[in-house]
Amino acid sequence: MSEVLEIRWHGRGGQGTVTAAKVFADACLSGGRYVQAFPEYGPERSGAPLRAYNRISSKELRVHCPVLHPSIVVVADPTLLDGINVAEGTPENAIFIVNSAKDPAEIKAKIKATPSQRVFLVDATKIAMDCIGRPMPNSPLVGSLAKVSGIVSLETILEDVKKSFGKKFAKKVIDGNLEAAKRGYEEVREV
């Protein structure tokens, strides 16, 4: 891992994108890293586009500014690819993780990924429907990000999902989110 890993999440209000960034940060913290997780909202309403960010490092983080050049971009809602430049500010070796079951060539074209940028797809919405019964792609995407980034183990992710969700939800919901995170980890694929 480079000294600081910066991640930008794109989603819509109500999809759990901000929660996903926080859960991923908590897991990295549990794994011995220094972390930051923070959202950027427009109008705070369900369905509105939003961004959330992570900054992760093996050294203390002293910077408190926006993430402008993310190494990894996670897209929770693929409809955002039609109106938002998710590749804005990304370096030549950036990684994109997109919640989609669409044709990989179509997704790459919408991102305008360069040949040196890597694109991963996972059908996080389908996984969420199968495991949770609601189209909440956050847990599958956290699992996918753990696999693709390699900076935190699946076991640590699962422990932090349990810890984060255990305070708010019934066992059935927690178990569904755990299964969704596992499947996101297992089913993400590079295209």
C-alpha positions, 0 to 999 in steps of 0.5 A, a space after each residue: 500500500 502506498 503511504 495513503 490510500 484514498 477512496 471516493 464512493 459515489 451513491 445516492 441518499 438511502 443506499 447506505 453509501 456513507 455507512 459503507 465508507 464508515 464500516 470500511 474505515 472502522 474495519 481498517 482501524 481494527 486492522 491497525 490502520 489510521 483512517 478517515 471517513 467523511 461524506 459530502 452531501 448535496 441536498 440531503 434527501 433520499 435519492 440525491 447523488 452523494 459522495 463519501 470518502 476514505 483516507 487510510 494509512 499506516 501512519 498518522 493522518 494529519 491532512 484534513 482536506 477533500 479527496 481529490 485524487 482517489 486511487 479507488 472509486 466505488 460506484 454504488 449506483 450505476 445510473 450515476 455513470 450517465 451524469 457524473 464523471 466518476 473518473 474525475 481526478 483519478 490517477 492512471 493506475 486507479 481502480 473502479 468498483 462498480 455495482 452493475 450486472 451490465 455489459 463490462 464494455 459498456 461500463 468501461 466506456 461510461 467510466 472512460 477508463 484508460 488501459 492502465 485503469 482497472 475496472 471491477 464489477 459486482 452485482 451488489 444490488 442483486 446480492 443485497 436483494 438475495 441476502 437482505 431483501 432490500 436493494 442496499 448495495 453497501 455491504 456487498 460493496 464493502 466486501 468487494 472493496 476489501 477483496 480488491 484493495 487487499 488492505 483488510 481481511 474479510 474476517 475483519 470486515 465481518 467483525 466490523 459489520 457485526 459491531 456496526 449493525 449490531 447496535 441498530 438492527 435485528 439478528 436477521 438483518 445483521 446475518 443478511 448483511 454478513 452474507 452480503 459482504 461475504 458474497 461481495 468479496 467472493 463475486 467481485 470480478 475484474 473486467 
